[in-house]
Amino acid sequence: MSRLFYIKDVCRSKLQGTSDIHNTRAMLYRQSSLIFQKLHQKESPISVNKAAAEYSDALREQIKLVEQYYSELALSKERQVYLQLSAIWQLCQIVYFSDCKDDIKSLMEWHNQINTSLFYEYDKQAIYFNLEGTFEHPDFWPYVIRMATLANTEQISSILKHVLLDVSVSEYNNLLPYIMALCDITSSFLPDAERLKSIITNLNATGWMHPKTKYHADQICTVMSIFLGNETVTIRNTQDDIHAYICCRYYRSSVGSFNDFSARNPPKTMPHSSQKILRHIIAGDIYQAMEECIHYDWWLLAHLSDLLTMNQMIDREIKIPVETDTLSMPNQFGLWKQAFSYMLECGDLGKEAVVEHLNTMDLNVEDTVVMDVVEFCINQSLESTGIEIYKKKATMCMESNDYTRALLYYKKAKQDQSVDDVFYEMIWQLAKTGKWFDLSALGTAKYDGVYYTIYRHLSNFYGYMTRSELEDATNEFRALINSDSVPYQMMPIVIWEGLGLIKDSDKALLTRSDILVTKLKWQALNKHASTQDFKLFYYYYQQDKSAIPQQNEKLDSILKFQKQDFLDTTGVCFSRALEKCVE
C-alpha cells in the first residue's frame, strides 16, 4: 500500500534533532507508539477497537497538555491541530471501530461535541427572562429549532413548560393546544410520525388571521418537520449537510446513506476543506478518506491505515502524493525507535525503508544513541546493518583523530583488521606530531594486532627511557627487534630509538646476540627496503614538522637522502658496539 511510502517519508529520524515544536507533541508520539507496539504483539492484549479507544484517549490527553504548556500565541493553533485530529478520530471510531458501527445516536453526540458553539449562539437566559415574555423573544424559535437539530429535546421541553406558565402566551389561545402537544412530544420524545403529520396538517389548514400567530404556527411546523426528518426543512435550519444528514437520520432511519442524501440534496456551496475527510468517512469512502489524511499530522494516516488493515477493511492500494517539506512533519524528536517500529510493521517495504534510513542517518550523536540504534538493529534481525553503522561511526572518529572511540566502534563491529589499522594511523600521527597516545585511556580492552603490538612496545620503550628504567627499556626494544612482524617502514624507527642503548657502553644491557639481530634487520633494510619505506621515519625524525615539503617530487629526493643517511649513521654504530660488546 502507498501508505507505507508515506510512513517511510514522514518517519525520517534525525536521532537527536532539535525542534521548535514543543515536547508535548513528542509525548503523543511516545504514548501512541506504546499502544501500537502493544497491538502488534504476537498475542495482543487489546483488540483493534480497544486500541482505537486508547488512541482517542491519547489525543484528549494531548489537548490538555497543549493547554498546559503552550503560550497563548501558540495555544490556539496547536490546540486546533489536535481538536481536528480528535474529531476525525472519534468519527472513525463510530464508523469503523465500534461494536455498533455507524450508530446514529453516537454520531449525533459526536457532532454536538465538536460543535459546542452551536449550543451557545443564542442567549438562553435573555430568552427565559424577557420582560415581554419568553414566547415574544425574537430568538425563542431560533433557539428551539437549534435544539431540535441538535436532538436536545430536554431543553425544548423545559422552555415550553416555562412558556405555558407565562401569562403572555394566553393571547395565543388557539395555539395553546399545539404548544402543549409539542411540549408533550419533547417531554418523553417517543415520536409518533402520524401524530406529527396530523398536527402539521391542521396547522397549515388553519387560516391564521394575525401575522404573529401565523409566524408562531409556522415555527411549530418547522420544529415538527425536523422531528419527522424532513430533509428540506432540516437543511434550511442546519449549518451544513453533515449536520443535516445526522439530524435527519436521527429522527428518520429511512434516510439512507450519506451519498443518497447528498444526491437528493446537493450542497449549494463547496464544502470547507476541513470537512472533506469527515464527509468521506460518513459516506463510507474509506480510500478517499485515507487520501485526505495527508493534510493532517502523519499520526492520523499511520494509525488509521494500520487499524483499517488489521480489520481487513482495505484491500487495494491507495495513491497518496507525498511532499515531505509541506505536507508532513519530519521526525525531529529523537523518536527514531518509535518511527522504525512503525515502519517494520509494513512488511518488506517498511524493512527496506528502515535499512535505507539507517544507512543514511547522521551519526553526529552521542555514543549511547548509536549503541541504542545498533541494539535495535540486532533485536530486529538487522545485525549486518548495525555492523555497518558501527563501521561508519568508527570512520568518522578516525577522521577526527578520535582513536579511542574509533577503536571502540571497530571492536564492537568485530573488525579486527580495522582495529589494528587504527594503531597504524596512531603511529603515523606520532610521526607527524611527535605526540604519544596514552594507551591507558583504552582501559581494560584487549588488543593483539601487529600495529598495536608495535605501538605498545614503542610507547613503553619511550616511557622507560624517559624515566631511565633501562632494563625495562631493553626488554621492550628486544621484543621489537626479535619480532618478524615489524614491517620495513616501521623498522627504521625501532632501530633509531634503540641507538641510545646500542651506542652507550654504560647502557650495555643488550647482548652481542641482540646487536647482531639488530644488524640483520639493518641489512634487510639496506637490501630490500624502498625509498618510500623511509617516509614514516622521515616524518618521525623531523623536529620541525612544518618544514616537511608537500610536493611529492621534493619529498622523493629527500627520502633517498634520508635512507642513505640512516643506513650510514646506524651502520657505524653497530660496528663500534660489536667491538665493545662481550657475549
VONU-183933 format. One line per field, with one value per residue (C-alpha): y, x, z; residue in one letter. Coordinates in Angstrom, 1 decimal. Last residue first. Layout:
Y = c(Y|...)
X = c(X|...)
Z = c(Z|...)
resn = c(A|...)
This chain:
Y = c(-12.1|-9.2|-5.9|-3.3|-4.3|-5.1|-1.7|0.0|-1.9|-1.4|2.3|2.7|1.1|3.4|6.6|5.2|3.4|6.5|8.9|6.6|6.4|10.1|11.1|9.0|10.3|13.9|13.2|11.7|14.6|17.2|15.4|14.6|18.3|18.9|19.6|18.9|22.1|22.4|19.2|20.9|18.1|15.8|12.2|10.9|12.4|10.9|7.6|7.3|8.1|5.6|2.7|5.1|4.8|1.0|-1.5|-4.7|-4.7|-1.9|-2.6|-6.3|-5.3|-3.2|-6.1|-8.3|-5.6|-5.6|-9.4|-9.0|-6.3|-8.6|-11.5|-9.3|-8.7|-5.5|-4.2|-2.0|1.3|2.4|1.3|3.9|3.4|0.4|1.5|5.0|3.5|1.7|4.6|4.6|0.9|0.9|4.0|2.4|-0.8|0.7|1.1|-2.3|-4.1|-5.4|-8.9|-10.9|-9.8|-10.2|-6.5|-5.4|-7.6|-6.7|-3.0|-3.6|-5.7|-3.0|-0.3|-2.5|-2.8|0.9|2.5|5.9|7.6|8.9|5.6|3.7|5.9|5.7|1.9|1.6|3.6|1.8|-1.6|-0.6|0.9|-2.2|-4.5|-2.4|-2.4|-6.2|-6.8|-8.1|-5.9|-6.3|-3.6|-3.0|0.8|2.3|5.6|3.6|3.6|7.3|8.5|9.9|13.3|13.9|15.4|13.7|10.6|10.1|10.5|7.9|5.5|6.3|5.6|2.1|1.7|2.4|-0.1|-2.7|-2.2|-2.2|-5.6|-6.9|-5.7|-7.2|-4.3|-3.7|-3.6|-1.2|1.0|1.2|1.5|4.6|5.9|5.8|7.0|10.3|11.5|13.5|11.4|8.3|9.1|9.3|6.0|4.4|5.8|4.2|0.9|0.9|1.7|-1.0|-3.5|-2.4|-3.0|-6.5|-7.1|-6.3|-9.2|-6.7|-7.1|-6.7|-3.5|-2.1|-2.8|-1.0|2.1|2.0|1.9|4.9|6.7|5.9|7.1|10.6|11.9|13.0|9.8|11.4|8.7|7.4|3.6|3.6|5.4|3.0|0.0|1.3|1.9|-1.6|-3.0|-1.0|-2.3|-5.9|-5.8|-2.5|-3.4|-2.5|1.0|1.7|0.3|2.5|5.6|4.6|3.9|7.1|9.2|11.7|14.4|15.6|13.2|15.1|16.7|16.2|18.1|20.9|19.6|16.0|16.2|12.8|12.0|9.3|6.6|3.9|0.3|-2.2|-4.4|-2.2|-3.1|-6.2|-5.1|-5.1|-3.0|-0.5|-0.3|0.3|2.8|4.8|4.7|5.9|8.2|10.1|10.4|11.9|15.2|16.3|17.1|13.5|12.1|13.2|10.2|7.9|9.4|8.8|5.2|4.7|6.2|5.2|8.3|9.3|8.9|10.7|13.7|13.9|13.9|16.7|18.9|20.7|21.7|23.6|22.1|23.8|25.7|24.7|21.2|18.6|17.4|14.2|13.1|14.2|12.0|9.1|9.6|10.0|6.6|6.1|8.5|5.6|5.9|9.1|11.3|10.7|10.2|13.7|15.2|13.3|14.3|18.0|18.3|16.8|18.9|22.2|24.7|23.4|25.1|25.0|21.5|20.4|21.9|20.3|16.9|16.4|14.1|14.0|15.7|18.4|18.8|19.1|22.0|23.7|23.3|24.9|27.7|28.2|28.4|31.0|33.1|32.7|34.0|37.0|37.6|37.6|35.9|32.4|30.3|26.9|24.2|24.5|24.0|21.1|19.4|19.9|18.4|15.4|14.9|14.9|12.4|10.1|10.2|9.4|10.4|8.9|12.0|11.8|15.6|16.6|15.2|16.6|20.1|19.9|18.9|21.7|24.2|22.8|23.0|26.5|27.9|29.0|30.6|32.8|35.7|33.5|33.2|36.4|34.8|32.6|29.1|27.6|29.3|27.7|24.3|25.1|26.1|22.8|20.6|22.3|21.9|18.2|17.8|18.3|16.4|19.0|20.0|20.3|22.5|24.8|25.0|25.9|28.6|30.0|29.9|32.0|34.3|37.2|37.0|37.0|33.5|34.3|37.2|40.9|41.3|38.5|36.3|32.9|34.4|36.5|33.5|31.3|33.8|32.2|31.0|29.0|25.4|25.8|26.7|23.1|21.9|19.1|17.5|18.1|16.2|13.3|13.0|13.0|10.3|8.2|8.3|7.4|4.3|3.9|0.7|-0.8|-2.8|0.3|0.7|1.8|4.4|5.4|5.1|6.9|9.8|9.9|10.0|12.9|15.0|14.2|15.1|18.4|19.2|18.2|20.8|23.4|23.1|23.9|27.0|28.4|27.7|29.2|32.8|31.9|30.1|26.3|24.0|23.4|23.9|21.7|19.1|19.0|18.6|15.8|14.0|14.0|12.6|9.8|8.9|8.6|6.4|4.2|4.0|2.9|0.3|-1.1|-1.3|-3.1|-5.5|-5.5|-7.9|-8.8|-12.3|-11.8|-8.2|-5.7|-4.0|-3.5|-2.0|0.5|1.4|2.1|4.1|6.2|7.2|8.2|10.0|12.0|12.9|14.1|16.7|17.8|18.5|21.7|22.1|24.3|21.2|19.9|16.6|13.8|10.7|12.6|10.1|10.1|9.0|11.2|9.5|5.9|6.4|7.9|5.1|2.6|4.4|3.5|0.0)
X = c(78.8|81.2|80.3|82.9|83.7|80.1|79.0|81.5|80.4|76.7|77.1|78.8|75.8|73.4|74.8|75.3|72.0|70.1|71.9|71.2|67.5|67.2|69.0|66.6|63.7|64.7|64.7|61.2|59.9|60.8|58.9|56.0|55.3|54.2|57.7|58.3|59.4|56.2|57.1|60.2|61.8|62.0|62.8|59.2|58.3|61.4|60.8|57.3|58.7|61.6|59.7|59.1|62.8|62.4|63.5|65.1|68.9|69.7|66.5|67.4|71.0|69.5|67.3|70.4|72.2|69.5|69.8|73.6|73.1|70.8|73.2|76.0|73.8|72.0|72.3|75.2|74.0|77.4|78.6|76.5|75.9|73.5|71.1|70.6|70.6|67.4|65.1|66.7|66.4|62.7|62.0|63.9|61.9|58.4|58.5|60.1|57.3|57.6|56.0|59.2|59.6|63.1|63.9|60.6|60.8|64.4|63.5|60.8|63.3|65.9|63.5|62.7|66.3|67.0|64.5|65.9|62.5|62.4|63.9|61.1|58.4|59.8|60.2|56.6|55.3|57.4|56.4|52.7|52.9|54.5|52.0|49.1|50.5|50.7|47.3|46.7|44.2|42.4|40.2|40.9|41.0|41.8|42.9|45.9|47.2|48.1|48.7|52.1|52.7|55.5|53.1|53.6|55.4|53.0|50.0|51.6|51.9|48.3|47.2|48.8|47.1|43.7|44.6|44.8|41.1|40.3|41.9|39.9|36.6|34.3|31.8|32.1|35.9|35.6|33.3|35.5|38.7|37.3|36.2|39.7|41.2|39.4|41.7|38.7|38.7|39.2|36.0|34.0|35.4|34.4|30.8|30.6|31.9|29.5|26.6|27.7|27.6|24.1|23.0|24.5|22.6|19.2|17.3|15.1|16.8|20.2|19.0|17.6|20.9|22.6|20.4|20.9|24.7|24.5|22.4|24.8|27.7|26.2|25.2|26.9|25.6|23.5|21.4|22.0|22.4|19.9|17.4|17.7|17.6|14.3|12.8|13.8|12.1|9.0|8.9|9.4|6.4|4.9|5.1|8.8|7.9|6.0|8.9|11.3|9.4|9.2|12.9|13.7|11.9|14.7|12.1|12.8|10.6|9.8|6.4|4.5|2.7|4.9|8.5|7.7|5.6|3.9|1.2|-1.1|-2.5|-4.0|-3.5|-6.3|-7.9|-8.6|-11.2|-9.3|-9.7|-5.9|-5.6|-8.1|-6.2|-2.9|-4.3|-5.8|-2.6|-0.2|-2.6|-3.5|-0.1|1.3|-0.3|-3.1|-3.3|-2.2|-5.3|-7.4|-6.1|-7.3|-10.8|-11.0|-10.0|-12.5|-15.5|-18.1|-20.1|-19.5|-15.8|-15.8|-17.7|-15.4|-12.4|-13.8|-15.0|-11.7|-11.7|-15.0|-17.8|-18.5|-21.7|-25.3|-24.8|-26.7|-29.8|-31.1|-27.6|-26.3|-28.8|-28.0|-24.3|-24.9|-26.7|-30.4|-32.9|-35.0|-33.9|-35.9|-35.3|-31.5|-31.2|-32.5|-30.2|-27.1|-27.8|-28.5|-25.3|-23.2|-25.1|-24.1|-25.1|-28.7|-32.1|-32.7|-31.2|-33.7|-36.7|-35.8|-34.8|-38.0|-36.8|-40.2|-38.7|-37.5|-41.0|-42.2|-39.8|-40.7|-44.5|-44.2|-42.3|-45.1|-47.6|-45.6|-45.4|-49.1|-49.9|-47.7|-49.3|-52.8|-55.6|-54.3|-56.4|-55.9|-55.0|-51.3|-51.7|-54.0|-51.7|-48.7|-50.6|-51.6|-48.1|-46.8|-49.4|-48.7|-44.9|-45.3|-42.1|-41.5|-39.8|-41.0|-41.1|-40.5|-43.8|-45.8|-44.3|-45.1|-48.7|-48.9|-47.7|-50.2|-53.1|-52.0|-52.1|-55.8|-55.3|-52.5|-53.3|-52.6|-48.9|-48.1|-49.3|-46.2|-46.7|-47.0|-43.8|-41.8|-43.1|-42.0|-38.5|-38.1|-39.4|-37.2|-34.1|-35.0|-35.4|-31.7|-31.6|-29.1|-31.4|-34.2|-32.1|-31.5|-35.2|-36.0|-33.3|-34.4|-38.0|-37.2|-34.7|-37.1|-38.4|-42.1|-42.6|-40.3|-42.4|-42.3|-39.6|-37.5|-36.3|-36.2|-34.9|-32.2|-31.1|-30.8|-28.7|-28.5|-25.3|-24.5|-25.4|-24.0|-20.6|-20.4|-19.7|-17.2|-19.3|-22.6|-21.4|-20.0|-23.2|-25.2|-23.0|-23.2|-27.0|-26.8|-24.7|-22.4|-20.9|-22.3|-19.2|-17.2|-14.0|-15.0|-17.9|-18.0|-14.3|-13.6|-15.7|-13.7|-10.5|-11.7|-12.8|-9.6|-7.4|-9.3|-9.1|-5.4|-4.5|-6.8|-4.8|-1.6|-3.1|-4.8|-2.0|0.9|0.1|-1.2|2.0|1.9|2.4|-0.9|-3.3|-1.2|-1.0|-4.8|-5.2|-2.6|-4.7|-7.6|-5.4|-4.1|-7.7|-8.5|-5.5|-6.7|-10.2|-8.7|-6.6|-9.8|-11.4|-8.4|-8.4|-6.0|-3.7|-2.0|-0.7|2.0|2.4|1.2|-1.5|1.0|3.5|0.9|-0.3|3.3|3.9|0.8|2.2|5.6|4.0|1.7|4.6|6.6|3.9|4.2|7.9|7.1|7.8|10.8|12.9|16.3|17.4|18.8|18.0|17.4|14.7|12.8|9.3|7.5|8.8|8.6|5.1|4.0|5.6|3.8|0.5|1.1|0.0)
Z = c(24.7|25.1|23.4|22.7|19.1|18.4|19.5|17.2|14.2|15.0|15.4|12.0|10.4|12.2|10.6|7.1|6.9|8.2|5.8|2.9|3.6|4.4|1.1|-0.9|1.2|0.4|-3.4|-3.1|-0.9|-3.5|-6.2|-3.9|-3.2|0.4|1.8|5.5|7.2|9.3|11.1|12.6|14.6|11.7|12.6|12.8|9.4|7.9|9.6|8.0|4.6|4.9|3.3|0.4|-0.6|-0.8|1.7|0.4|0.7|3.2|5.2|5.4|6.5|9.3|10.5|10.5|12.4|15.1|15.4|15.7|18.4|20.4|20.1|21.4|24.4|25.2|28.7|27.6|29.0|30.1|26.7|25.0|21.3|21.3|24.1|22.7|19.3|20.1|19.1|15.7|15.3|16.1|13.9|11.0|11.5|11.0|7.2|6.8|8.6|12.2|12.1|12.4|16.0|17.6|17.2|18.7|21.8|22.3|22.4|25.0|27.1|26.9|28.1|31.1|31.9|31.2|33.6|32.8|33.3|29.8|28.6|30.3|28.8|25.3|25.5|26.7|23.8|21.3|22.7|22.7|19.2|17.8|19.5|18.3|14.8|14.7|16.3|19.8|21.5|24.9|26.4|30.0|29.8|26.4|28.0|29.4|25.9|26.2|22.6|22.0|20.4|17.9|15.5|12.1|13.3|16.2|13.9|11.6|14.6|15.5|12.0|12.2|15.6|14.0|11.3|14.0|14.8|11.1|10.9|13.8|12.6|15.2|14.8|18.5|18.2|15.3|17.4|20.5|18.5|16.7|20.1|21.5|18.2|18.0|15.2|13.7|10.5|12.6|14.6|11.4|10.3|13.6|13.1|9.7|10.9|13.8|11.5|9.1|12.0|12.8|9.2|9.3|12.6|11.1|12.9|14.7|18.1|16.4|14.7|18.0|19.7|16.8|17.4|21.1|20.6|18.4|21.0|23.8|21.7|21.5|18.1|14.9|13.3|10.5|9.0|5.5|6.1|9.0|6.9|4.0|6.4|7.9|4.4|3.3|6.4|5.7|2.1|3.3|5.7|6.9|10.6|10.4|9.5|12.8|14.8|12.9|13.9|17.5|17.6|15.8|18.4|18.8|18.4|14.9|13.0|9.9|9.9|6.7|4.0|3.0|3.2|2.7|-0.3|-0.6|-3.2|-1.9|-4.1|-2.0|-3.0|-2.6|0.0|3.0|5.6|6.8|10.4|10.8|7.6|9.0|12.2|10.5|8.0|10.8|12.9|10.2|8.5|11.6|13.2|10.0|11.1|8.7|5.0|4.1|5.8|2.8|0.8|3.6|3.5|-0.3|0.3|3.1|1.3|3.9|3.4|7.0|6.5|3.2|4.6|7.6|5.3|3.2|6.1|6.7|3.0|3.5|1.4|-1.9|-1.8|-2.7|-1.4|-3.4|-1.6|-3.2|-4.3|-0.9|0.9|-1.2|-0.6|3.1|3.1|3.8|5.2|6.4|10.0|10.5|13.6|14.0|10.3|9.6|12.2|11.0|7.4|8.2|10.3|7.6|5.0|6.7|9.4|9.9|9.6|5.8|5.6|8.2|6.3|3.0|4.6|6.7|9.4|11.1|14.2|11.8|10.4|14.0|14.7|11.4|11.9|15.3|13.6|11.1|13.9|15.7|12.5|11.8|15.3|14.7|11.3|12.8|10.8|10.8|8.4|9.7|7.2|7.7|11.5|11.0|8.5|10.8|13.7|11.6|10.4|13.9|15.1|12.2|12.9|16.5|18.2|21.7|23.0|26.6|27.3|23.7|22.4|25.4|24.9|21.2|22.0|24.6|22.0|19.6|22.0|23.0|19.5|19.6|23.0|21.7|24.0|26.9|26.0|27.9|31.1|31.2|32.8|29.3|28.3|31.1|30.1|26.5|27.8|29.6|26.8|24.2|26.5|27.0|23.3|22.6|19.3|18.0|15.2|17.7|20.0|17.1|16.3|19.9|19.9|16.6|18.0|21.1|19.5|18.8|22.5|22.5|23.9|26.8|27.9|27.3|30.0|28.5|31.4|29.5|26.3|27.9|30.0|26.8|24.9|21.5|19.8|22.8|21.8|18.3|19.9|21.1|17.6|18.1|20.9|19.2|16.1|18.2|20.2|17.0|15.5|18.7|18.5|14.8|15.5|12.4|13.8|17.0|18.1|17.2|15.2|11.7|11.7|15.4|16.0|12.7|13.9|17.1|15.1|12.9|15.8|17.7|14.8|14.4|18.1|17.9|15.3|16.8|20.1|18.2|16.5|19.6|22.0|20.1|21.0|24.4|25.4|25.3|28.3|30.0|27.1|24.9|27.7|27.9|24.1|24.3|26.9|24.5|21.8|24.0|25.0|21.3|20.7|23.6|22.0|18.7|20.5|22.1|18.8|17.3|20.2|23.2|24.9|21.7|21.4|18.8|19.9|17.3|19.5|22.3|19.9|18.6|22.1|23.2|20.0|20.6|24.0|22.5|19.6|21.9|24.2|21.2|20.5|24.1|23.7|21.9|18.2|17.6|17.0|17.7|16.3|18.3|16.2|12.9|12.0|8.8|9.8|7.3|4.2|5.2|6.6|3.3|1.3|3.5|3.0|-0.7|0.0)
resn = c(E|V|C|K|E|L|A|R|S|F|C|V|G|T|T|D|L|F|D|Q|K|Q|F|K|L|I|S|D|L|K|E|N|Q|Q|P|I|A|S|K|D|Q|Q|Y|Y|Y|Y|F|L|K|F|D|Q|T|S|A|H|K|N|L|A|Q|W|K|L|K|T|V|L|I|D|S|R|T|L|L|A|K|D|S|D|K|I|L|G|L|G|E|W|I|V|I|P|M|M|Q|Y|P|V|S|D|S|N|I|L|A|R|F|E|N|T|A|D|E|L|E|S|R|T|M|Y|G|Y|F|N|S|L|H|R|Y|I|T|Y|Y|V|G|D|Y|K|A|T|G|L|A|S|L|D|F|W|K|G|T|K|A|L|Q|W|I|M|E|Y|F|V|D|D|V|S|Q|D|Q|K|A|K|K|Y|Y|L|L|A|R|T|Y|D|N|S|E|M|C|M|T|A|K|K|K|Y|I|E|I|G|T|S|E|L|S|Q|N|I|C|F|E|V|V|D|M|V|V|T|D|E|V|N|L|D|M|T|N|L|H|E|V|V|A|E|K|G|L|D|G|C|E|L|M|Y|S|F|A|Q|K|W|L|G|F|Q|N|P|M|S|L|T|D|T|E|V|P|I|K|I|E|R|D|I|M|Q|N|M|T|L|L|D|S|L|H|A|L|L|W|W|D|Y|H|I|C|E|E|M|A|Q|Y|I|D|G|A|I|I|H|R|L|I|K|Q|S|S|H|P|M|T|K|P|P|N|R|A|S|F|D|N|F|S|G|V|S|S|R|Y|Y|R|C|C|I|Y|A|H|I|D|D|Q|T|N|R|I|T|V|T|E|N|G|L|F|I|S|M|V|T|C|I|Q|D|A|H|Y|K|T|K|P|H|M|W|G|T|A|N|L|N|T|I|I|S|K|L|R|E|A|D|P|L|F|S|S|T|I|D|C|L|A|M|I|Y|P|L|L|N|N|Y|E|S|V|S|V|D|L|L|V|H|K|L|I|S|S|I|Q|E|T|N|A|L|T|A|M|R|I|V|Y|P|W|F|D|P|H|E|F|T|G|E|L|N|F|Y|I|A|Q|K|D|Y|E|Y|F|L|S|T|N|I|Q|N|H|W|E|M|L|S|K|I|D|D|K|C|D|S|F|Y|V|I|Q|C|L|Q|W|I|A|S|L|Q|L|Y|V|Q|R|E|K|S|L|A|L|E|S|Y|Y|Q|E|V|L|K|I|Q|E|R|L|A|D|S|Y|E|A|A|A|K|N|V|S|I|P|S|E|K|Q|H|L|K|Q|F|I|L|S|S|Q|R|Y|L|M|A|R|T|N|H|I|D|S|T|G|Q|L|K|S|R|C|V|D|K|I|Y|F|L|R|S|M)
